Amino acid sequence: MSVTKEQVEEALKQYIDPYLEKDPVTAGVVKDIAIDGGNVSIKIVLGYPAYGFVDKLSADLKEKVEAVDGVDSAEVDAGWEIGSHSVQGGMNPLEGIKNVIAVASGKGGVGKSTTAVNLALALQKEGARVGVLDADIYGPSIPRMLGIEGKPESSDGKSLEPMGGHGLQAMSIGFMIDEETPMIWRGPMVTQALEQLLRDTRWKSLDYLIIDLPPGTGDVQLTLAQKVPVSGAVIVTTPQDIALLDARKGLKMFEKVEVPVLGIVENMSIHICSECGHAEHIFGQGGGEKMCDMHNVDFLGALPLDINIRINADDGHPSVADDAESKASMIYRDIARRTAAKLSLKAKDYSAKFPNIVIQNN
């Protein structure tokens, strides 16, 4: 009995990708099925980086296909290819950057910057080229969190070379000023500084640029939403009612400016005592998931209130870089895959592939 392509596809449809939340056939990631007698070869190309997941994916799909009558063996070649996705208002993506992801929160103190840095590192660990832009002009924290010292160089006197830390490209106003110097600027100066940091930095072939936004829904957030081509946003909150109330404002702002919200990360979800192991929901329980249900957005994951996450960030060695095998790092990497997978399902931008049309009068 010969095996058909339809039988193989039907077997593949029995598997649901935990990040895409679809089977690989429906998600369009099955790029080739080759059948030679009882031997089947399958090529999978995901739209999100998945270094820590593709081996399990390949093994699970192999098991599904080898259960089909007539299949003697199945080989699954799984990888990924990150594309550029459409942005708000028909803008064109920035040169050297495929996708911009904004990380926002409605209020301060919810661990947004720590989450942004570890999310960027997690995407990099999963196989992407990633940069971080510190958009918090008044309180830049990225230089310290990434342990980067010094000032950016300029080869032409006009543009800046990104700084490097833990394999990430980074830019922040914090690289230009002393750490103790307060930024006493009015709104227009702040938004102009943000645009210059973004557009005058020579980003090098990034799959993702993570922008760490200041808390709130003020000038910087509106400038980003109106003038910067953003592929998607991630909102960080805690389970606390007051944090969720402010997070909803951030979510509504992105909806109004037509930036898709990829999902919500609940930080400080649970505290586990380092001495006795007792688990306690200090800031409440399940608030992030309830908010997702109310507003029909995805829940990307929950992070514990862990003293090591704070210590590592303060020391310039974020958890994902310092201890890649820790439980916190694994959660960050899971959130990173989920975030990128949600983005991969959005419409793609093909403008870079179109030729420039020049009309000449002869």
C-alpha positions in Angstrom: 0.0 0.0 0.0 1.6 3.3 -1.1 1.5 6.3 1.1 -0.1 9.5 -0.2 0.7 13.1 0.6 -2.9 13.6 1.8 -2.3 10.8 4.5 0.9 12.5 5.6 -0.8 15.9 5.9 -3.7 14.4 7.8 -1.2 12.9 10.3 0.5 16.3 10.6 -2.8 17.9 11.3 -3.1 15.8 14.5 -0.3 17.9 16.0 -1.0 21.4 17.4 2.0 23.7 17.7 1.9 25.0 21.3 3.1 28.5 20.1 1.2 28.9 16.9 -1.8 27.1 18.5 -2.5 25.6 15.0 -1.4 22.4 13.3 1.6 22.9 10.9 -0.5 22.3 7.7 -3.0 25.0 8.6 -0.3 27.3 9.8 1.4 27.0 6.5 4.8 25.9 7.8 5.0 22.6 5.9 7.2 23.5 2.9 7.8 20.1 1.4 6.7 16.5 1.7 8.7 13.9 -0.2 7.6 10.3 -0.4 9.8 7.5 -1.6 8.0 4.2 -1.0 7.6 3.9 2.7 10.1 6.6 3.5 8.8 10.2 4.1 10.8 13.4 4.3 9.2 16.6 5.6 10.5 20.1 5.6 9.2 22.5 8.2 10.0 26.2 8.2 8.6 28.1 11.2 8.2 31.9 11.1 9.6 32.3 14.5 13.0 31.4 16.1 12.8 28.1 18.0 16.2 26.8 18.7 15.0 25.3 22.0 11.9 23.7 20.5 12.7 22.3 17.0 14.1 19.0 18.2 10.9 18.3 20.2 8.8 19.4 17.3 10.7 17.2 14.8 10.4 14.2 17.2 6.6 14.7 17.8 5.9 15.1 14.0 8.0 12.1 13.2 6.0 10.0 15.7 2.7 11.2 14.1 3.8 10.4 10.6 5.3 7.0 11.4 1.9 5.9 12.8 0.5 6.1 9.3 -0.1 2.7 7.7 2.6 2.1 5.0 5.2 4.5 6.5 8.4 2.7 7.3 10.3 5.8 8.4 9.9 9.6 8.6 12.5 12.3 8.7 11.6 15.8 9.7 13.8 18.7 9.0 12.6 21.7 11.1 14.0 25.2 11.0 12.9 28.8 10.9 13.0 31.8 8.7 12.0 35.2 10.2 10.1 37.6 7.9 9.2 41.2 8.0 5.6 41.9 9.1 3.3 44.7 8.2 3.1 47.8 10.5 0.5 50.4 11.4 -0.6 53.0 8.9 1.1 51.4 5.9 4.5 52.6 7.0 7.7 51.0 5.6 9.9 49.0 8.0 13.1 50.7 9.1 16.4 49.9 7.3 18.2 47.0 8.9 15.2 46.0 11.0 12.7 43.4 10.0 10.3 43.9 13.0 9.9 46.4 15.8 8.3 45.1 19.0 7.3 47.6 21.7 7.3 46.5 25.3 5.0 48.7 27.4 3.3 49.0 30.8 0.6 51.3 32.0 2.6 52.1 35.2 6.1 51.9 36.6 7.4 49.3 39.0 6.1 46.2 37.2 9.5 45.0 35.9 9.0 46.1 32.3 12.6 46.9 31.5 13.8 43.7 33.1 11.3 41.8 31.0 12.2 43.7 27.8 15.9 42.9 28.2 15.4 39.2 29.1 12.8 38.9 26.2 15.5 40.3 23.8 18.1 37.9 25.1 15.6 35.0 25.0 14.8 35.7 21.3 18.6 35.8 20.6 19.1 32.4 22.4 16.3 31.0 20.2 18.3 32.0 17.1 17.3 35.6 16.1 19.4 38.7 15.6 18.1 41.2 18.2 18.6 44.8 19.3 17.2 46.8 22.2 16.3 50.5 22.1 15.9 52.2 25.5 13.1 54.7 24.9 13.0 55.8 28.6 14.7 59.1 28.1 14.1 60.2 31.7 15.2 57.0 33.4 17.4 54.9 31.0 18.2 51.5 32.6 19.4 49.4 29.6 23.1 50.3 29.9 23.3 49.0 33.5 21.1 46.0 32.9 23.3 44.9 30.0 26.5 45.8 31.8 27.6 48.1 28.9 30.0 51.0 29.5 31.4 53.7 27.2 29.9 55.8 24.5 28.8 54.9 21.0 31.1 55.6 18.1 30.3 57.5 14.9 32.1 56.8 11.7 30.6 59.6 9.7 29.7 62.2 12.4 26.0 61.7 11.7 25.0 58.2 12.7 25.8 56.1 15.7 27.1 52.5 15.9 25.0 50.4 18.3 26.7 49.3 21.5 27.0 45.6 22.2 26.2 43.5 25.3 25.6 39.8 25.7 25.2 39.4 21.9 22.6 42.2 21.6 22.8 45.5 19.7 21.8 48.3 22.0 21.2 52.1 22.1 20.2 54.3 24.9 20.4 58.0 25.9 22.2 56.5 29.0 25.3 56.0 26.8 25.5 59.7 26.1 25.2 61.1 29.6 26.5 60.4 33.1 24.3 57.9 35.1 23.7 60.6 37.8 22.6 63.3 35.3 18.9 64.0 35.3 17.2 64.7 31.9 15.3 67.9 32.5 13.6 68.0 29.1 10.2 68.9 27.9 8.0 66.5 25.8 9.1 67.7 22.3 12.8 67.3 23.1 12.2 63.8 24.4 10.3 62.6 21.4 12.9 64.1 19.1 15.6 62.4 21.0 13.8 59.1 20.7 13.4 59.4 16.9 17.1 60.3 16.6 18.2 57.3 18.7 16.1 55.0 16.6 16.8 56.4 13.1 20.4 57.5 13.5 21.6 54.2 14.8 23.2 51.9 12.3 21.3 48.8 13.3 22.8 45.7 11.6 20.4 43.2 10.0 18.0 42.8 13.0 15.2 40.3 13.0 13.7 42.1 16.0 14.3 45.4 17.7 12.8 45.5 21.2 11.8 49.0 22.3 11.6 49.4 26.1 9.0 52.1 26.5 8.7 54.3 29.6 5.6 53.6 31.6 2.3 55.3 30.8 0.6 56.6 27.6 2.2 60.0 27.0 4.3 61.7 24.4 6.9 59.0 23.9 4.3 56.3 23.4 2.3 58.3 21.0 5.3 59.3 19.0 6.3 55.7 18.7 2.8 54.7 17.6 2.4 57.5 15.1 5.9 57.8 13.6 7.7 54.5 14.1 6.7 51.3 12.2 5.8 48.9 14.9 5.0 45.3 14.1 3.5 44.5 17.5 3.4 45.3 21.2 3.8 43.3 24.4 2.2 44.7 27.6 3.8 43.9 31.0 1.7 43.9 34.2 1.4 42.4 37.6 -1.7 40.6 39.0 -2.4 43.7 41.2 -5.7 45.4 40.4 -4.2 48.9 40.1 -1.5 47.6 37.7 -4.1 45.8 35.5 -6.2 49.0 35.4 -3.2 51.0 34.0 -2.2 48.1 31.7 -5.7 48.3 30.1 -5.0 51.9 29.2 -1.8 50.9 27.4 -3.7 48.2 25.6 -6.4 50.6 24.5 -3.8 53.1 23.3 -2.2 50.5 20.9 -5.6 49.5 19.7 -6.5 53.1 18.8 -3.3 53.6 16.8 -3.7 50.2 15.1 -0.6 48.5 16.6 -1.5 44.8 17.2 -1.0 43.7 20.8 0.8 40.4 20.7 -0.1 39.5 24.2 0.4 40.2 27.9 3.1 39.1 30.3 2.3 38.8 34.0 5.3 39.7 36.1 5.8 38.9 39.8 3.0 36.4 39.4 4.0 34.3 42.4 6.7 34.4 45.1 8.4 31.2 46.2 10.4 31.6 49.5 14.1 30.8 48.9 14.3 29.5 52.5 11.2 27.3 52.9 9.8 27.0 49.4 6.4 28.4 50.4 4.5 29.8 47.4 2.4 33.0 47.8 0.5 35.2 45.4 1.7 38.5 46.9 0.1 40.8 44.2 -3.0 38.7 43.7 -3.7 35.8 41.3 -4.8 35.3 37.7 -5.2 39.0 36.9 -3.3 38.9 33.7 -5.3 35.9 32.3 -8.6 37.5 33.2 -7.5 40.7 31.4 -6.6 38.6 28.3 -10.1 37.0 28.4 -11.8 40.4 28.8 -9.9 42.0 25.8 -9.4 38.9 23.6 -5.6 39.1 23.6 -3.1 36.3 24.2 -1.6 35.5 27.5 2.2 35.1 26.8 3.2 33.8 30.2 3.7 34.4 33.9 7.1 35.2 35.6 7.8 34.6 39.3 8.9 37.2 41.9 12.4 35.9 42.0 15.2 37.8 43.8 17.8 36.4 41.3 16.1 38.1 38.4 16.5 41.4 40.2 20.1 40.8 41.3 21.2 39.7 37.8 19.6 42.7 36.1 21.2 45.1 38.6 24.6 43.5 38.1 24.5 43.7 34.3 24.1 40.0 33.8 20.4 39.4 33.1 19.0 36.0 34.0 18.7 34.6 30.4 22.4 35.5 29.8 23.7 34.6 33.3 22.0 31.3 33.9 20.5 30.0 30.7 19.3 26.8 32.3 17.5 28.4 35.2 13.7 28.1 35.6 13.3 31.8 35.0 15.3 31.7 31.8 13.2 28.8 30.5 10.1 30.8 31.1 11.5 33.9 29.3 12.4 31.7 26.3 9.0 30.2 26.3 7.5 33.7 26.3 9.9 34.7 23.5 8.8 31.8 21.3 5.2 32.6 22.0 5.6 36.3 21.2 7.5 35.7 18.0 5.0 33.0 17.0 2.1 35.3 17.4 3.9 37.9 15.3 4.6 35.3 12.6 0.9 34.8 12.1 0.4 38.5 11.3 0.4 39.8 7.7 3.8 40.0 6.1 5.4 43.1 4.6 6.8 42.5 1.0 7.7 46.0 0.2 11.5 45.2 0.3 11.0 42.7 -2.4 9.3 45.1 -4.8 11.6 46.8 -7.4 11.7 50.5 -7.5 9.8 51.8 -10.5 11.3 54.8 -12.3 9.4 56.6 -15.0 11.5 58.6 -17.4 10.4 61.0 -20.2 12.4 60.2 -23.3 
